[in-house]
């Protein structure tokens, strides 16, 4: 979340940034934060004054009693008792103001970086780069859900029977391709210096709050009511929370972690062609890369992460484009975000496969993730970054559609050593 220092010292810049993100009633929200903070500080000031007075009066009582001035001592005791009641009321007022302040700050999104373009939605995002081979398909090319049925690779109906829509079964060679993609992404991350971790698939409320999923995306997360735990929407949540309440040494930054996990998203309200086949699932697999860095170096880290994701798409031989998201299309927590999309040739549409973001100090402030500077040993908030590297479903959809041939679906060369076959076809038990 934003720091009070930034809000109070750079109020107009904060309001302008929130308006760029199309945050409703930005000025009112910031004024409410400043007002609540003043209420809290005024109560704290009065409480400090009263406590100081109480301490002095308590010292006088002892001296008066020694001098035999019991009546004067009793009068002071009455004053001390009055102050105690007032202090109790002031503490309650201060605690209430602090709770209100925390709730208000949690409801305010991160500020966009200066490089974030103006805009309201996806149509205003800026394409910064395109690449990859252009697929040439015949007029009878099939979308991936038809190919999945033709070669018995994915059973969507069985998923509906066992669980519900958005939970497919992967069969035979497709199950093996899933494993191959996971292994390939993790191995490429290892080569790039990321330490692999295997995180839990459920997190507590503090973890969801730390990375900003709570309270912003509470309705999109699966909640285990009995244990008050949440299924993770991405490995970003448990991996970044490794560093909650941690002070790192500047010499150890940037910290680089990667993780494979299942991801669970309710995707409430999704419908139509955008959810057909693998386009939008409630459960899917993904490899995530996470960095913790200094403010001075975090944008160099972001560039390295973008290069890493682009390198994966080049090796997968997929046509891709990179978009810098506009203010109105960015996530609640990101300061800047780049989306990677691959071209789905049979559907004739772009599919998002990665979002790579710098959150600057927004998550770190929630997490209390800091580093100790080498020069003066003072602590400062870290910058946190993460990116999908990569999410599997739409990668699989693009591979299937772009590489369909009369002999089956050609597997990208980089994956063959991991899966052991060159074609996805109906020879599932070979």
Secondary structure as the mmCIF struct_conf table of DSSP 4:
data_model
#
loop_
_struct_conf.conf_type_id
_struct_conf.id
_struct_conf.beg_label_comp_id
_struct_conf.beg_label_asym_id
_struct_conf.beg_label_seq_id
_struct_conf.end_label_comp_id
_struct_conf.end_label_asym_id
_struct_conf.end_label_seq_id
HELX_RH_AL_P HELX_RH_AL_P1 UNK A 4 UNK A 9
BEND BEND1 UNK A 10 UNK A 10
HELX_RH_AL_P HELX_RH_AL_P2 UNK A 11 UNK A 20
TURN_TY1_P TURN_TY1_P1 UNK A 21 UNK A 22
TURN_TY1_P TURN_TY1_P2 UNK A 24 UNK A 25
HELX_RH_AL_P HELX_RH_AL_P3 UNK A 26 UNK A 66
TURN_TY1_P TURN_TY1_P3 UNK A 67 UNK A 68
HELX_RH_AL_P HELX_RH_AL_P4 UNK A 70 UNK A 106
TURN_TY1_P TURN_TY1_P4 UNK A 107 UNK A 107
BEND BEND2 UNK A 108 UNK A 108
HELX_LH_PP_P HELX_LH_PP_P1 UNK A 109 UNK A 113
TURN_TY1_P TURN_TY1_P5 UNK A 114 UNK A 115
BEND BEND3 UNK A 116 UNK A 116
HELX_LH_PP_P HELX_LH_PP_P2 UNK A 117 UNK A 118
BEND BEND4 UNK A 120 UNK A 121
HELX_RH_3T_P HELX_RH_3T_P1 UNK A 122 UNK A 124
STRN STRN1 UNK A 126 UNK A 131
BEND BEND5 UNK A 132 UNK A 132
HELX_LH_PP_P HELX_LH_PP_P3 UNK A 133 UNK A 135
TURN_TY1_P TURN_TY1_P6 UNK A 139 UNK A 140
HELX_RH_AL_P HELX_RH_AL_P5 UNK A 144 UNK A 150
TURN_TY1_P TURN_TY1_P7 UNK A 151 UNK A 152
STRN STRN2 UNK A 154 UNK A 155
HELX_RH_AL_P HELX_RH_AL_P6 UNK A 156 UNK A 162
TURN_TY1_P TURN_TY1_P8 UNK A 163 UNK A 163
TURN_TY1_P TURN_TY1_P9 UNK A 165 UNK A 166
HELX_LH_PP_P HELX_LH_PP_P4 UNK A 168 UNK A 168
STRN STRN3 UNK A 169 UNK A 170
TURN_TY1_P TURN_TY1_P10 UNK A 172 UNK A 172
HELX_RH_AL_P HELX_RH_AL_P7 UNK A 173 UNK A 191
TURN_TY1_P TURN_TY1_P11 UNK A 192 UNK A 193
HELX_LH_PP_P HELX_LH_PP_P5 UNK A 194 UNK A 194
STRN STRN4 UNK A 195 UNK A 196
BEND BEND6 UNK A 201 UNK A 201
STRN STRN5 UNK A 202 UNK A 203
HELX_RH_AL_P HELX_RH_AL_P8 UNK A 205 UNK A 211
TURN_TY1_P TURN_TY1_P12 UNK A 212 UNK A 212
TURN_TY1_P TURN_TY1_P13 UNK A 214 UNK A 217
HELX_RH_3T_P HELX_RH_3T_P2 UNK A 218 UNK A 220
BEND BEND7 UNK A 221 UNK A 221
STRN STRN6 UNK A 223 UNK A 224
TURN_TY1_P TURN_TY1_P14 UNK A 225 UNK A 228
STRN STRN7 UNK A 229 UNK A 231
BEND BEND8 UNK A 233 UNK A 234
TURN_TY1_P TURN_TY1_P15 UNK A 235 UNK A 235
HELX_RH_AL_P HELX_RH_AL_P9 UNK A 236 UNK A 240
HELX_RH_3T_P HELX_RH_3T_P3 UNK A 241 UNK A 243
TURN_TY1_P TURN_TY1_P16 UNK A 244 UNK A 245
STRN STRN8 UNK A 247 UNK A 249
HELX_RH_3T_P HELX_RH_3T_P4 UNK A 250 UNK A 252
HELX_LH_PP_P HELX_LH_PP_P6 UNK A 253 UNK A 253
BEND BEND9 UNK A 254 UNK A 254
STRN STRN9 UNK A 255 UNK A 264
TURN_TY1_P TURN_TY1_P17 UNK A 268 UNK A 269
HELX_RH_3T_P HELX_RH_3T_P5 UNK A 272 UNK A 275
BEND BEND10 UNK A 276 UNK A 276
TURN_TY1_P TURN_TY1_P18 UNK A 277 UNK A 278
BEND BEND11 UNK A 279 UNK A 280
BEND BEND12 UNK A 282 UNK A 282
STRN STRN10 UNK A 283 UNK A 293
TURN_TY1_P TURN_TY1_P19 UNK A 295 UNK A 297
HELX_RH_AL_P HELX_RH_AL_P10 UNK A 298 UNK A 315
TURN_TY1_P TURN_TY1_P20 UNK A 316 UNK A 317
STRN STRN11 UNK A 320 UNK A 324
HELX_LH_PP_P HELX_LH_PP_P7 UNK A 325 UNK A 326
HELX_RH_3T_P HELX_RH_3T_P6 UNK A 327 UNK A 329
BEND BEND13 UNK A 330 UNK A 330
BEND BEND14 UNK A 332 UNK A 333
BEND BEND15 UNK A 335 UNK A 335
STRN STRN12 UNK A 336 UNK A 344
TURN_TY1_P TURN_TY1_P21 UNK A 345 UNK A 348
STRN STRN13 UNK A 349 UNK A 360
TURN_TY1_P TURN_TY1_P22 UNK A 361 UNK A 361
HELX_RH_AL_P HELX_RH_AL_P11 UNK A 362 UNK A 367
TURN_TY1_P TURN_TY1_P23 UNK A 368 UNK A 368
STRN STRN14 UNK A 370 UNK A 372
TURN_TY1_P TURN_TY1_P24 UNK A 374 UNK A 376
STRN STRN15 UNK A 379 UNK A 381
STRN STRN16 UNK A 383 UNK A 391
HELX_RH_AL_P HELX_RH_AL_P12 UNK A 392 UNK A 402
TURN_TY1_P TURN_TY1_P25 UNK A 403 UNK A 403
STRN STRN17 UNK A 404 UNK A 405
TURN_TY1_P TURN_TY1_P26 UNK A 406 UNK A 407
STRN STRN18 UNK A 408 UNK A 410
HELX_LH_PP_P HELX_LH_PP_P8 UNK A 411 UNK A 412
HELX_RH_AL_P HELX_RH_AL_P13 UNK A 413 UNK A 419
BEND BEND16 UNK A 420 UNK A 420
BEND BEND17 UNK A 422 UNK A 422
STRN STRN19 UNK A 423 UNK A 424
BEND BEND18 UNK A 425 UNK A 426
TURN_TY1_P TURN_TY1_P27 UNK A 428 UNK A 429
#
